[in-house]
């Protein structure tokens, strides 16, 4: 596995906005990916070869999807070696949940470990200073969970407080930030390690015309991990770059079947309703205004803010942009994360946050102070954060 965390970030003398007393801040960030890289232009050939599919209809459909997702590069745990070891993964109807979990349970912790180590290195303090861990994944199933395995591998104190968030899907990263915020603000002096880690192994299967969403997943989703350190009242040695000012969650009644995932003997089967982008578009404006009210500045408009949005897919980003009349540049960090990594479920919001950190740093005094962090997932559930940038130059 290769670590792509923000290790060795050059320390610069800069003017920072002061965090509000008692408010949670993001103190460091890291990420990690499997070593297997999949350029999108090679995906169709490799996927059809690995699944022994020669159906021209499926090939044409997948080629079209690969272009419309806008993804250019993804990382994956699945390799030729694993398929040789577990050939039943490419056999339609084979009960393979045991084999999938043998791969996934180990892989997600390995990626989480690398992302966490990169994050801790950037933070500059020791693992003994971590008081809480929040672990997010929709890609493993076992007792005890990955939170305990990760804690042991990191060498955390055995009295570290652990929270495990399973099977939230794409909004899990923002849920993790909300939970980490609550912990940090209610436990003075605490430092929370939030780690998200995902792999597509549980949902991988040979293509079937009866399951069109499988092709969407093959063209869109990727594997990886991410981590942040969250804490209130930063020490002089720490470098907070965002304040998690306010958080809210909301679900849309009657939409439980729009995103539907079921665990079976063959892995996880997903169904995605075509009306998902429309449902988000119809409800996003009111949700965002509810968050913006907490900034205490009634004059703020949507384009006065920076936007860190989970890129579930280009259709969702386009709908949001149109509905809120956002400038094209507002969702650039989300689109860049989608291009570079695909949709990596709960992790992706943290990749967007990393790109936004660099963007705000470049803009210096011209950067907006307030922003929104958004993610959407099964439920349909909206997770939102009102974020305050702490870097002004």
QUISULCOR-V505481 format. One record per residue. N is the residue number from 1. RES is the residue in one letter. SS is DSSP state (a for helix, b for strand, c for the rest). PHI is phi in whole degrees, 0 to 359 (999 if undefined). PSI is psi in whole degrees, -180 to 180 (NA if undefined). Layout:
n=N res=RES ss=SS phi=PHI psi=PSI
n=N res=RES ss=SS phi=PHI psi=PSI
This chain:
n=1 res=X ss=c phi=999 psi=143
n=2 res=X ss=b phi=252 psi=135
n=3 res=X ss=b phi=265 psi=126
n=4 res=X ss=c phi=244 psi=29
n=5 res=X ss=c phi=291 psi=168
n=6 res=X ss=c phi=277 psi=58
n=7 res=X ss=c phi=284 psi=146
n=8 res=X ss=c phi=65 psi=31
n=9 res=X ss=c phi=295 psi=129
n=10 res=X ss=c phi=295 psi=129
n=11 res=X ss=c phi=282 psi=129
n=12 res=X ss=c phi=235 psi=148
n=13 res=X ss=c phi=284 psi=120
n=14 res=X ss=c phi=215 psi=157
n=15 res=X ss=c phi=270 psi=124
n=16 res=X ss=b phi=243 psi=143
n=17 res=X ss=c phi=293 psi=147
n=18 res=X ss=c phi=275 psi=132
n=19 res=X ss=c phi=291 psi=144
n=20 res=X ss=c phi=295 psi=136
n=21 res=X ss=c phi=305 psi=133
n=22 res=X ss=c phi=82 psi=-8
n=23 res=X ss=c phi=274 psi=140
n=24 res=X ss=b phi=291 psi=141
n=25 res=X ss=b phi=231 psi=155
n=26 res=X ss=b phi=267 psi=121
n=27 res=X ss=b phi=257 psi=-21
n=28 res=X ss=b phi=192 psi=162
n=29 res=X ss=b phi=213 psi=144
n=30 res=X ss=b phi=213 psi=162
n=31 res=X ss=b phi=210 psi=161
n=32 res=X ss=b phi=209 psi=155
n=33 res=X ss=b phi=218 psi=157
n=34 res=X ss=c phi=296 psi=163
n=35 res=X ss=c phi=282 psi=-17
n=36 res=X ss=b phi=280 psi=112
n=37 res=X ss=b phi=259 psi=136
n=38 res=X ss=b phi=237 psi=97
n=39 res=X ss=b phi=296 psi=138
n=40 res=X ss=a phi=299 psi=-31
n=41 res=X ss=a phi=290 psi=-14
n=42 res=X ss=a phi=256 psi=-2
n=43 res=X ss=a phi=294 psi=-47
n=44 res=X ss=a phi=301 psi=-50
n=45 res=X ss=a phi=301 psi=-46
n=46 res=X ss=a phi=292 psi=-42
n=47 res=X ss=a phi=296 psi=-46
n=48 res=X ss=a phi=293 psi=-36
n=49 res=X ss=a phi=293 psi=-46
n=50 res=X ss=a phi=294 psi=-31
n=51 res=X ss=c phi=263 psi=5
n=52 res=X ss=c phi=56 psi=44
n=53 res=X ss=c phi=253 psi=129
n=54 res=X ss=c phi=236 psi=24
n=55 res=X ss=c phi=281 psi=117
n=56 res=X ss=a phi=296 psi=-31
n=57 res=X ss=a phi=296 psi=-46
n=58 res=X ss=a phi=295 psi=-40
n=59 res=X ss=a phi=299 psi=-45
n=60 res=X ss=a phi=296 psi=-42
n=61 res=X ss=a phi=297 psi=-45
n=62 res=X ss=a phi=292 psi=-38
n=63 res=X ss=a phi=299 psi=-42
n=64 res=X ss=a phi=296 psi=-46
n=65 res=X ss=a phi=297 psi=-39
n=66 res=X ss=a phi=298 psi=-31
n=67 res=X ss=a phi=282 psi=-40
n=68 res=X ss=a phi=283 psi=-22
n=69 res=X ss=c phi=289 psi=-20
n=70 res=X ss=c phi=72 psi=-1
n=71 res=X ss=c phi=292 psi=139
n=72 res=X ss=c phi=248 psi=-36
n=73 res=X ss=b phi=219 psi=141
n=74 res=X ss=b phi=218 psi=164
n=75 res=X ss=b phi=240 psi=146
n=76 res=X ss=b phi=216 psi=142
n=77 res=X ss=c phi=289 psi=-35
n=78 res=X ss=c phi=295 psi=134
n=79 res=X ss=c phi=222 psi=169
n=80 res=X ss=a phi=300 psi=-37
n=81 res=X ss=a phi=297 psi=-41
n=82 res=X ss=a phi=292 psi=-39
n=83 res=X ss=a phi=292 psi=-32
n=84 res=X ss=a phi=291 psi=-35
n=85 res=X ss=a phi=285 psi=-36
n=86 res=X ss=c phi=236 psi=70
n=87 res=X ss=a phi=297 psi=-21
n=88 res=X ss=a phi=294 psi=-16
n=89 res=X ss=a phi=296 psi=-24
n=90 res=X ss=a phi=256 psi=12
n=91 res=X ss=c phi=255 psi=117
n=92 res=X ss=c phi=303 psi=131
n=93 res=X ss=c phi=84 psi=1
n=94 res=X ss=c phi=285 psi=133
n=95 res=X ss=c phi=287 psi=106
n=96 res=X ss=c phi=233 psi=17
n=97 res=X ss=a phi=298 psi=-36
n=98 res=X ss=a phi=298 psi=-46
n=99 res=X ss=a phi=294 psi=-42
n=100 res=X ss=a phi=299 psi=-42
n=101 res=X ss=a phi=288 psi=-30
n=102 res=X ss=a phi=301 psi=-38
n=103 res=X ss=a phi=282 psi=-51
n=104 res=X ss=a phi=292 psi=-45
n=105 res=X ss=a phi=302 psi=-40
n=106 res=X ss=a phi=286 psi=-42
n=107 res=X ss=a phi=294 psi=-42
n=108 res=X ss=a phi=294 psi=-37
n=109 res=X ss=a phi=288 psi=-38
n=110 res=X ss=a phi=298 psi=-45
n=111 res=X ss=a phi=293 psi=-41
n=112 res=X ss=a phi=299 psi=-38
n=113 res=X ss=a phi=298 psi=-47
n=114 res=X ss=a phi=294 psi=-42
n=115 res=X ss=a phi=296 psi=-41
n=116 res=X ss=a phi=293 psi=-42
n=117 res=X ss=a phi=297 psi=-41
n=118 res=X ss=a phi=297 psi=-41
n=119 res=X ss=a phi=295 psi=-45
n=120 res=X ss=a phi=295 psi=-38
n=121 res=X ss=a phi=298 psi=-43
n=122 res=X ss=a phi=295 psi=-39
n=123 res=X ss=a phi=301 psi=-42
n=124 res=X ss=c phi=91 psi=0
n=125 res=X ss=c phi=251 psi=180
n=126 res=X ss=c phi=264 psi=163
n=127 res=X ss=a phi=297 psi=-25
n=128 res=X ss=a phi=295 psi=-19
n=129 res=X ss=a phi=274 psi=-6
n=130 res=X ss=c phi=279 psi=122
n=131 res=X ss=c phi=260 psi=-25
n=132 res=X ss=b phi=220 psi=152
n=133 res=X ss=b phi=227 psi=133
n=134 res=X ss=b phi=244 psi=121
n=135 res=X ss=b phi=244 psi=125
n=136 res=X ss=b phi=238 psi=128
n=137 res=X ss=b phi=198 psi=143
n=138 res=X ss=c phi=246 psi=22
n=139 res=X ss=c phi=235 psi=5
n=140 res=X ss=c phi=220 psi=157
n=141 res=X ss=c phi=215 psi=116
n=142 res=X ss=c phi=185 psi=164
n=143 res=X ss=c phi=230 psi=126
n=144 res=X ss=c phi=293 psi=166
n=145 res=X ss=c phi=273 psi=179
n=146 res=X ss=a phi=299 psi=-23
n=147 res=X ss=a phi=300 psi=-40
n=148 res=X ss=a phi=287 psi=-43
n=149 res=X ss=a phi=297 psi=-41
n=150 res=X ss=a phi=295 psi=-44
n=151 res=X ss=a phi=302 psi=-43
n=152 res=X ss=a phi=294 psi=-43
n=153 res=X ss=a phi=293 psi=-32
n=154 res=X ss=a phi=282 psi=-18
n=155 res=X ss=c phi=78 psi=31
n=156 res=X ss=c phi=290 psi=158
n=157 res=X ss=c phi=302 psi=146
n=158 res=X ss=c phi=285 psi=-4
n=159 res=X ss=c phi=255 psi=17
n=160 res=X ss=c phi=297 psi=139
n=161 res=X ss=b phi=275 psi=125
n=162 res=X ss=b phi=246 psi=139
n=163 res=X ss=b phi=232 psi=131
n=164 res=X ss=b phi=243 psi=124
n=165 res=X ss=b phi=244 psi=111
n=166 res=X ss=b phi=248 psi=145
n=167 res=X ss=c phi=54 psi=48
n=168 res=X ss=c phi=264 psi=-18
n=169 res=X ss=a phi=76 psi=-144
n=170 res=X ss=a phi=292 psi=-22
n=171 res=X ss=a phi=269 psi=1
n=172 res=X ss=a phi=300 psi=-33
n=173 res=X ss=a phi=294 psi=-41
n=174 res=X ss=a phi=287 psi=-35
n=175 res=X ss=a phi=300 psi=-44
n=176 res=X ss=a phi=301 psi=-42
n=177 res=X ss=a phi=295 psi=-39
n=178 res=X ss=a phi=295 psi=-43
n=179 res=X ss=a phi=294 psi=-44
n=180 res=X ss=a phi=299 psi=-39
n=181 res=X ss=a phi=300 psi=-48
n=182 res=X ss=a phi=299 psi=-42
n=183 res=X ss=a phi=297 psi=-49
n=184 res=X ss=a phi=298 psi=-40
n=185 res=X ss=a phi=281 psi=-18
n=186 res=X ss=a phi=254 psi=2
n=187 res=X ss=c phi=226 psi=86
n=188 res=X ss=c phi=308 psi=133
n=189 res=X ss=c phi=85 psi=-5
n=190 res=X ss=c phi=287 psi=155
n=191 res=X ss=c phi=226 psi=120
n=192 res=X ss=b phi=254 psi=125
n=193 res=X ss=b phi=266 psi=114
n=194 res=X ss=b phi=259 psi=123
n=195 res=X ss=b phi=233 psi=131
n=196 res=X ss=b phi=241 psi=141
n=197 res=X ss=b phi=209 psi=132
n=198 res=X ss=b phi=218 psi=144
n=199 res=X ss=c phi=221 psi=152
n=200 res=X ss=c phi=270 psi=7
n=201 res=X ss=a phi=305 psi=-41
n=202 res=X ss=a phi=296 psi=-26
n=203 res=X ss=a phi=257 psi=-3
n=204 res=X ss=c phi=290 psi=134
n=205 res=X ss=c phi=197 psi=162
n=206 res=X ss=c phi=296 psi=149
n=207 res=X ss=c phi=292 psi=149
n=208 res=X ss=c phi=211 psi=130
n=209 res=X ss=c phi=301 psi=-24
n=210 res=X ss=c phi=283 psi=-10
n=211 res=X ss=c phi=233 psi=72
n=212 res=X ss=a phi=297 psi=-29
n=213 res=X ss=a phi=293 psi=-24
n=214 res=X ss=a phi=303 psi=-37
n=215 res=X ss=a phi=290 psi=-35
n=216 res=X ss=a phi=299 psi=-45
n=217 res=X ss=a phi=298 psi=-41
n=218 res=X ss=a phi=296 psi=-32
n=219 res=X ss=a phi=271 psi=-13
n=220 res=X ss=a phi=241 psi=-40
n=221 res=X ss=b phi=269 psi=151
n=222 res=X ss=c phi=222 psi=-180
n=223 res=X ss=c phi=245 psi=155
n=224 res=X ss=b phi=164 psi=-175
n=225 res=X ss=b phi=213 psi=162
n=226 res=X ss=b phi=208 psi=160
n=227 res=X ss=b phi=208 psi=148
n=228 res=X ss=b phi=222 psi=155
n=229 res=X ss=b phi=255 psi=129
n=230 res=X ss=b phi=239 psi=135
n=231 res=X ss=b phi=197 psi=155
n=232 res=X ss=b phi=262 psi=161
n=233 res=X ss=c phi=50 psi=68
n=234 res=X ss=c phi=302 psi=145
n=235 res=X ss=c phi=281 psi=161
n=236 res=X ss=c phi=303 psi=-28
n=237 res=X ss=c phi=280 psi=-11
n=238 res=X ss=c phi=263 psi=158
n=239 res=X ss=c phi=234 psi=77
n=240 res=X ss=c phi=293 psi=139
n=241 res=X ss=c phi=238 psi=-13
n=242 res=X ss=b phi=215 psi=142
n=243 res=X ss=b phi=256 psi=128
n=244 res=X ss=b phi=273 psi=89
n=245 res=X ss=b phi=283 psi=-39
n=246 res=X ss=b phi=203 psi=146
n=247 res=X ss=b phi=223 psi=146
n=248 res=X ss=b phi=210 psi=147
n=249 res=X ss=b phi=236 psi=147
n=250 res=X ss=b phi=209 psi=141
n=251 res=X ss=b phi=244 psi=153
n=252 res=X ss=b phi=264 psi=115
n=253 res=X ss=b phi=303 psi=142
n=254 res=X ss=b phi=78 psi=12
n=255 res=X ss=b phi=247 psi=19
n=256 res=X ss=c phi=299 psi=-26
n=257 res=X ss=c phi=263 psi=0
n=258 res=X ss=c phi=293 psi=-40
n=259 res=X ss=b phi=241 psi=111
n=260 res=X ss=b phi=234 psi=121
n=261 res=X ss=b phi=235 psi=132
n=262 res=X ss=b phi=231 psi=132
n=263 res=X ss=b phi=276 psi=125
n=264 res=X ss=b phi=233 psi=180
n=265 res=X ss=c phi=298 psi=-21
n=266 res=X ss=c phi=264 psi=0
n=267 res=X ss=b phi=123 psi=-147
n=268 res=X ss=b phi=254 psi=130
n=269 res=X ss=b phi=254 psi=129
n=270 res=X ss=b phi=248 psi=145
n=271 res=X ss=b phi=229 psi=133
n=272 res=X ss=b phi=238 psi=122
n=273 res=X ss=c phi=289 psi=141
n=274 res=X ss=c phi=294 psi=-19
n=275 res=X ss=c phi=271 psi=8
n=276 res=X ss=a phi=302 psi=-52
n=277 res=X ss=a phi=302 psi=-38
n=278 res=X ss=a phi=293 psi=-42
n=279 res=X ss=a phi=299 psi=-41
n=280 res=X ss=a phi=294 psi=-45
n=281 res=X ss=a phi=301 psi=-41
n=282 res=X ss=a phi=292 psi=-23
n=283 res=X ss=a phi=243 psi=-6
n=284 res=X ss=a phi=288 psi=-36
n=285 res=X ss=a phi=296 psi=-48
n=286 res=X ss=a phi=298 psi=-40
n=287 res=X ss=a phi=297 psi=-45
n=288 res=X ss=a phi=294 psi=-40
n=289 res=X ss=a phi=297 psi=-35
n=290 res=X ss=a phi=298 psi=-39
n=291 res=X ss=a phi=290 psi=-44
n=292 res=X ss=a phi=295 psi=-29
n=293 res=X ss=a phi=301 psi=-29
n=294 res=X ss=a phi=284 psi=-8
n=295 res=X ss=a phi=286 psi=-17
n=296 res=X ss=c phi=75 psi=14
n=297 res=X ss=c phi=232 psi=97
n=298 res=X ss=c phi=295 psi=-10
n=299 res=X ss=c phi=273 psi=-7
n=300 res=X ss=c phi=294 psi=132
n=301 res=X ss=c phi=251 psi=166
n=302 res=X ss=a phi=303 psi=-39
n=303 res=X ss=a phi=279 psi=0
n=304 res=X ss=a phi=274 psi=-2
n=305 res=X ss=c phi=243 psi=160
n=306 res=X ss=b phi=265 psi=155
n=307 res=X ss=b phi=232 psi=121
n=308 res=X ss=b phi=245 psi=99
n=309 res=X ss=b phi=243 psi=132
n=310 res=X ss=c phi=299 psi=123
n=311 res=X ss=c phi=274 psi=80
n=312 res=X ss=c phi=301 psi=-29
n=313 res=X ss=c phi=174 psi=163
n=314 res=X ss=a phi=298 psi=-32
n=315 res=X ss=a phi=296 psi=-40
n=316 res=X ss=a phi=294 psi=-45
n=317 res=X ss=a phi=297 psi=-42
n=318 res=X ss=a phi=295 psi=-42
n=319 res=X ss=a phi=296 psi=-44
n=320 res=X ss=a phi=297 psi=-44
n=321 res=X ss=a phi=300 psi=-44
n=322 res=X ss=a phi=291 psi=-46
n=323 res=X ss=a phi=299 psi=-42
n=324 res=X ss=c phi=266 psi=1
n=325 res=X ss=c phi=55 psi=47
n=326 res=X ss=c phi=279 psi=146
n=327 res=X ss=c phi=297 psi=148
n=328 res=X ss=a phi=305 psi=-33
n=329 res=X ss=a phi=286 psi=-16
n=330 res=X ss=a phi=296 psi=-33
n=331 res=X ss=a phi=254 psi=20
n=332 res=X ss=a phi=297 psi=-40
n=333 res=X ss=a phi=295 psi=-36
n=334 res=X ss=a phi=294 psi=-44
n=335 res=X ss=a phi=294 psi=-37
n=336 res=X ss=a phi=294 psi=-41
n=337 res=X ss=a phi=297 psi=-39
n=338 res=X ss=a phi=295 psi=-43
n=339 res=X ss=a phi=298 psi=-44
n=340 res=X ss=a phi=279 psi=-29
n=341 res=X ss=a phi=229 psi=-12
n=342 res=X ss=c phi=75 psi=-171
n=343 res=X ss=b phi=274 psi=111
n=344 res=X ss=c phi=253 psi=35
n=345 res=X ss=a phi=53 psi=-129
n=346 res=X ss=a phi=299 psi=-27
n=347 res=X ss=a phi=292 psi=-30
n=348 res=X ss=a phi=298 psi=-34
n=349 res=X ss=a phi=298 psi=-31
n=350 res=X ss=a phi=285 psi=-31
n=351 res=X ss=a phi=293 psi=-41
n=352 res=X ss=a phi=297 psi=-42
n=353 res=X ss=a phi=298 psi=-38
n=354 res=X ss=a phi=296 psi=-46
n=355 res=X ss=a phi=298 psi=-38
n=356 res=X ss=a phi=293 psi=-37
n=357 res=X ss=a phi=303 psi=-45
n=358 res=X ss=a phi=292 psi=-37
n=359 res=X ss=a phi=295 psi=-44
n=360 res=X ss=a phi=294 psi=-36
n=361 res=X ss=a phi=295 psi=-40
n=362 res=X ss=a phi=296 psi=-39
n=363 res=X ss=a phi=286 psi=-21
n=364 res=X ss=a phi=57 psi=-130
n=365 res=X ss=a phi=295 psi=-17
n=366 res=X ss=a phi=275 psi=-2
n=367 res=X ss=c phi=282 psi=148
n=368 res=X ss=c phi=291 psi=147
n=369 res=X ss=c phi=279 psi=-37
n=370 res=X ss=b phi=251 psi=145
n=371 res=X ss=b phi=211 psi=172
n=372 res=X ss=b phi=238 psi=140
n=373 res=X ss=b phi=246 psi=125
n=374 res=X ss=b phi=227 psi=146
n=375 res=X ss=b phi=210 psi=153
n=376 res=X ss=b phi=226 psi=145
n=377 res=X ss=b phi=197 psi=-163
n=378 res=X ss=c phi=306 psi=137
n=379 res=X ss=b phi=147 psi=-48
n=380 res=X ss=b phi=297 psi=130
n=381 res=X ss=b phi=251 psi=133
n=382 res=X ss=b phi=256 psi=130
n=383 res=X ss=b phi=242 psi=134
n=384 res=X ss=b phi=221 psi=146
n=385 res=X ss=b phi=230 psi=134
n=386 res=X ss=b phi=269 psi=118
n=387 res=X ss=b phi=247 psi=142
n=388 res=X ss=b phi=243 psi=123
n=389 res=X ss=b phi=287 psi=135
n=390 res=X ss=c phi=256 psi=-2
n=391 res=X ss=b phi=257 psi=121
n=392 res=X ss=c phi=249 psi=-22
n=393 res=X ss=c phi=219 psi=NA
